[in-house]
Amino acid sequence: MDGLPPFHLAIRVRDLSEARRFYGQLLGCEEGRSSESWVDFNFFGHQLVCHVAENYPSVSEGASNAVDGHDVPVPHFGAVLEIPHFEKLSRNLKDAGVHFVIEPHVRFKGAVGEQATMFFLDPSGNAIEFKAFRNIRDQLFAK
């Protein structure tokens, strides 16, 4: 995975203090530049920008797609982690009392694409997925 360019994602949030607690403190994302209406975070090597939006909430609230027996929220974003990091993060989120839209579990067991996954919402209702593969390099785009 070396040499991948970081992506940039801007999302709507209702409150920057809430976003700082969630992304900065709970998820451990380092804060970068900011203003009165937005803040940058280092989201696992990528630039996530939280913008306070006057047109909050999201117009896509409640949209989902069936995947492996679960209603996956759409849209969503997240990161692909190594298994130990995924397991540590899921424990930290459980300990913090985060409500999971889809509890941490392994989907596609025994099939190409087997992965650990979990979904939850940030305080503004943005859906986030973290997933992990035993071997990211070989499994991430396997058919």
SENUTOR-588317 format. One record per residue (C-alpha): x, y, z; residue in three letters. Coordinates in steps of 0.5 Angstrom, whole numbers, always signed. Each point is the difference from the previous one (the first is absolute). Layout:
REM residues N
<node><u>X</u><v>Y</v><w>Z</w><rest>ALA</rest></node>
...
//
This chain:
REM residues 143
<node><u>+0</u><v>+0</v><w>+0</w><rest>MET</rest></node>
<node><u>+6</u><v>+5</v><w>+0</w><rest>ASP</rest></node>
<node><u>+0</u><v>+6</v><w>-4</w><rest>GLY</rest></node>
<node><u>-8</u><v>+0</v><w>-1</w><rest>LEU</rest></node>
<node><u>-2</u><v>+8</v><w>+0</w><rest>PRO</rest></node>
<node><u>-4</u><v>+2</v><w>+6</w><rest>PRO</rest></node>
<node><u>-7</u><v>+2</v><w>-2</w><rest>PHE</rest></node>
<node><u>-4</u><v>+6</v><w>+2</w><rest>HIS</rest></node>
<node><u>-7</u><v>-1</v><w>+3</w><rest>LEU</rest></node>
<node><u>-4</u><v>+6</v><w>+3</w><rest>ALA</rest></node>
<node><u>-7</u><v>-2</v><w>+4</w><rest>ILE</rest></node>
<node><u>-5</u><v>+4</v><w>+3</w><rest>ARG</rest></node>
<node><u>-1</u><v>+1</v><w>+7</w><rest>VAL</rest></node>
<node><u>-4</u><v>+4</v><w>+5</w><rest>ARG</rest></node>
<node><u>+5</u><v>+2</v><w>+5</w><rest>ASP</rest></node>
<node><u>+8</u><v>+0</v><w>+0</w><rest>LEU</rest></node>
<node><u>+1</u><v>-1</v><w>+8</w><rest>SER</rest></node>
<node><u>-4</u><v>-7</v><w>-1</w><rest>GLU</rest></node>
<node><u>+4</u><v>-1</v><w>-6</w><rest>ALA</rest></node>
<node><u>+6</u><v>+1</v><w>+3</w><rest>ARG</rest></node>
<node><u>-2</u><v>-4</v><w>+6</w><rest>ARG</rest></node>
<node><u>-2</u><v>-6</v><w>-5</w><rest>PHE</rest></node>
<node><u>+6</u><v>+0</v><w>-5</w><rest>TYR</rest></node>
<node><u>+5</u><v>+3</v><w>+4</w><rest>GLY</rest></node>
<node><u>-1</u><v>-3</v><w>+7</w><rest>GLN</rest></node>
<node><u>-4</u><v>-7</v><w>-1</w><rest>LEU</rest></node>
<node><u>+3</u><v>-2</v><w>-7</w><rest>LEU</rest></node>
<node><u>+7</u><v>+3</v><w>+2</w><rest>GLY</rest></node>
<node><u>+0</u><v>+4</v><w>-7</w><rest>CYS</rest></node>
<node><u>+6</u><v>+6</v><w>+1</w><rest>GLU</rest></node>
<node><u>-3</u><v>+7</v><w>-2</w><rest>GLU</rest></node>
<node><u>+3</u><v>+4</v><w>-5</w><rest>GLY</rest></node>
<node><u>-3</u><v>+7</v><w>-2</w><rest>ARG</rest></node>
<node><u>-6</u><v>+3</v><w>+2</w><rest>SER</rest></node>
<node><u>-5</u><v>+6</v><w>-1</w><rest>SER</rest></node>
<node><u>-6</u><v>+2</v><w>+4</w><rest>GLU</rest></node>
<node><u>-4</u><v>-4</v><w>-5</w><rest>SER</rest></node>
<node><u>+4</u><v>-6</v><w>-2</w><rest>TRP</rest></node>
<node><u>+6</u><v>-5</v><w>+3</w><rest>VAL</rest></node>
<node><u>+5</u><v>-4</v><w>-3</w><rest>ASP</rest></node>
<node><u>+1</u><v>-7</v><w>+2</w><rest>PHE</rest></node>
<node><u>+6</u><v>-5</v><w>-1</w><rest>ASN</rest></node>
<node><u>-5</u><v>-6</v><w>-1</w><rest>PHE</rest></node>
<node><u>+5</u><v>-6</v><w>-1</w><rest>PHE</rest></node>
<node><u>+4</u><v>+4</v><w>-5</w><rest>GLY</rest></node>
<node><u>-5</u><v>+3</v><w>-3</w><rest>HIS</rest></node>
<node><u>-3</u><v>+7</v><w>+0</w><rest>GLN</rest></node>
<node><u>-7</u><v>+0</v><w>+3</w><rest>LEU</rest></node>
<node><u>-3</u><v>+7</v><w>+0</w><rest>VAL</rest></node>
<node><u>-6</u><v>+1</v><w>+5</w><rest>CYS</rest></node>
<node><u>-4</u><v>+7</v><w>-2</w><rest>HIS</rest></node>
<node><u>-6</u><v>+2</v><w>+4</w><rest>VAL</rest></node>
<node><u>-6</u><v>+0</v><w>-5</w><rest>ALA</rest></node>
<node><u>-6</u><v>+5</v><w>+0</w><rest>GLU</rest></node>
<node><u>-4</u><v>-5</v><w>-4</w><rest>ASN</rest></node>
<node><u>+1</u><v>-6</v><w>+6</w><rest>TYR</rest></node>
<node><u>-2</u><v>-5</v><w>+0</w><rest>PRO</rest></node>
<node><u>+2</u><v>-5</v><w>-6</w><rest>SER</rest></node>
<node><u>-5</u><v>-1</v><w>-5</w><rest>VAL</rest></node>
<node><u>+2</u><v>-7</v><w>-1</w><rest>SER</rest></node>
<node><u>-2</u><v>-2</v><w>+7</w><rest>GLU</rest></node>
<node><u>-3</u><v>-7</v><w>+0</w><rest>GLY</rest></node>
<node><u>+3</u><v>-2</v><w>-6</w><rest>ALA</rest></node>
<node><u>+3</u><v>-7</v><w>+0</w><rest>SER</rest></node>
<node><u>+2</u><v>-6</v><w>-5</w><rest>ASN</rest></node>
<node><u>-1</u><v>-7</v><w>+2</w><rest>ALA</rest></node>
<node><u>+7</u><v>-4</v><w>+1</w><rest>VAL</rest></node>
<node><u>+1</u><v>-7</v><w>+3</w><rest>ASP</rest></node>
<node><u>-6</u><v>+1</v><w>+4</w><rest>GLY</rest></node>
<node><u>+1</u><v>+7</v><w>+3</w><rest>HIS</rest></node>
<node><u>-3</u><v>+6</v><w>-2</w><rest>ASP</rest></node>
<node><u>+6</u><v>+4</v><w>-2</w><rest>VAL</rest></node>
<node><u>-1</u><v>+8</v><w>+1</w><rest>PRO</rest></node>
<node><u>+2</u><v>+4</v><w>-7</w><rest>VAL</rest></node>
<node><u>+3</u><v>+4</v><w>+0</w><rest>PRO</rest></node>
<node><u>+6</u><v>-2</v><w>+4</w><rest>HIS</rest></node>
<node><u>+8</u><v>+1</v><w>+1</w><rest>PHE</rest></node>
<node><u>+5</u><v>-3</v><w>+4</w><rest>GLY</rest></node>
<node><u>+7</u><v>-3</v><w>+0</w><rest>ALA</rest></node>
<node><u>+3</u><v>-7</v><w>-1</w><rest>VAL</rest></node>
<node><u>+4</u><v>-2</v><w>+6</w><rest>LEU</rest></node>
<node><u>+4</u><v>-6</v><w>+2</w><rest>GLU</rest></node>
<node><u>-3</u><v>-5</v><w>+4</w><rest>ILE</rest></node>
<node><u>+3</u><v>+2</v><w>+7</w><rest>PRO</rest></node>
<node><u>-2</u><v>+7</v><w>-1</w><rest>HIS</rest></node>
<node><u>-7</u><v>-2</v><w>-2</w><rest>PHE</rest></node>
<node><u>-1</u><v>-4</v><w>+6</w><rest>GLU</rest></node>
<node><u>+3</u><v>+5</v><w>+5</w><rest>LYS</rest></node>
<node><u>-4</u><v>+6</v><w>-3</w><rest>LEU</rest></node>
<node><u>-7</u><v>-4</v><w>+0</w><rest>SER</rest></node>
<node><u>+2</u><v>-2</v><w>+8</w><rest>ARG</rest></node>
<node><u>+1</u><v>+8</v><w>+1</w><rest>ASN</rest></node>
<node><u>-6</u><v>+2</v><w>-4</w><rest>LEU</rest></node>
<node><u>-4</u><v>-6</v><w>+5</w><rest>LYS</rest></node>
<node><u>+3</u><v>+3</v><w>+6</w><rest>ASP</rest></node>
<node><u>-2</u><v>+7</v><w>-2</w><rest>ALA</rest></node>
<node><u>-7</u><v>-2</v><w>-1</w><rest>GLY</rest></node>
<node><u>-1</u><v>+1</v><w>-7</w><rest>VAL</rest></node>
<node><u>-6</u><v>-3</v><w>-3</w><rest>HIS</rest></node>
<node><u>+2</u><v>-4</v><w>-6</w><rest>PHE</rest></node>
<node><u>-5</u><v>+0</v><w>-7</w><rest>VAL</rest></node>
<node><u>+4</u><v>-7</v><w>-1</w><rest>ILE</rest></node>
<node><u>+3</u><v>-3</v><w>+5</w><rest>GLU</rest></node>
<node><u>+8</u><v>-2</v><w>-1</w><rest>PRO</rest></node>
<node><u>-1</u><v>-7</v><w>-3</w><rest>HIS</rest></node>
<node><u>+4</u><v>-4</v><w>-6</w><rest>VAL</rest></node>
<node><u>-4</u><v>+0</v><w>-6</w><rest>ARG</rest></node>
<node><u>+1</u><v>-4</v><w>-7</w><rest>PHE</rest></node>
<node><u>+3</u><v>-5</v><w>+5</w><rest>LYS</rest></node>
<node><u>+4</u><v>-6</v><w>-4</w><rest>GLY</rest></node>
<node><u>-1</u><v>+4</v><w>-7</w><rest>ALA</rest></node>
<node><u>+4</u><v>+5</v><w>-4</w><rest>VAL</rest></node>
<node><u>-1</u><v>+7</v><w>+4</w><rest>GLY</rest></node>
<node><u>+0</u><v>-3</v><w>+7</w><rest>GLU</rest></node>
<node><u>+0</u><v>+6</v><w>+4</w><rest>GLN</rest></node>
<node><u>-1</u><v>+3</v><w>+7</w><rest>ALA</rest></node>
<node><u>-5</u><v>+6</v><w>+0</w><rest>THR</rest></node>
<node><u>-4</u><v>+4</v><w>+4</w><rest>MET</rest></node>
<node><u>-4</u><v>+6</v><w>-1</w><rest>PHE</rest></node>
<node><u>-2</u><v>+6</v><w>+5</w><rest>PHE</rest></node>
<node><u>-2</u><v>+7</v><w>-1</w><rest>LEU</rest></node>
<node><u>+4</u><v>+7</v><w>+2</w><rest>ASP</rest></node>
<node><u>-4</u><v>+5</v><w>+5</w><rest>PRO</rest></node>
<node><u>-3</u><v>+3</v><w>-7</w><rest>SER</rest></node>
<node><u>-2</u><v>-6</v><w>-3</w><rest>GLY</rest></node>
<node><u>+5</u><v>-2</v><w>-5</w><rest>ASN</rest></node>
<node><u>+1</u><v>-7</v><w>-1</w><rest>ALA</rest></node>
<node><u>+7</u><v>-3</v><w>+1</w><rest>ILE</rest></node>
<node><u>+3</u><v>-7</v><w>-1</w><rest>GLU</rest></node>
<node><u>+6</u><v>-3</v><w>+2</w><rest>PHE</rest></node>
<node><u>+2</u><v>-7</v><w>-3</w><rest>LYS</rest></node>
<node><u>+6</u><v>-4</v><w>+0</w><rest>ALA</rest></node>
<node><u>+3</u><v>-6</v><w>-4</w><rest>PHE</rest></node>
<node><u>+5</u><v>-5</v><w>+2</w><rest>ARG</rest></node>
<node><u>+4</u><v>+2</v><w>-6</w><rest>ASN</rest></node>
<node><u>-2</u><v>+7</v><w>-2</w><rest>ILE</rest></node>
<node><u>+5</u><v>+0</v><w>-6</w><rest>ARG</rest></node>
<node><u>-3</u><v>-7</v><w>-3</w><rest>ASP</rest></node>
<node><u>-7</u><v>+1</v><w>+2</w><rest>GLN</rest></node>
<node><u>-2</u><v>+7</v><w>+0</w><rest>LEU</rest></node>
<node><u>-2</u><v>+0</v><w>-8</w><rest>PHE</rest></node>
<node><u>+0</u><v>-8</v><w>-1</w><rest>ALA</rest></node>
<node><u>-6</u><v>-3</v><w>-4</w><rest>LYS</rest></node>
//
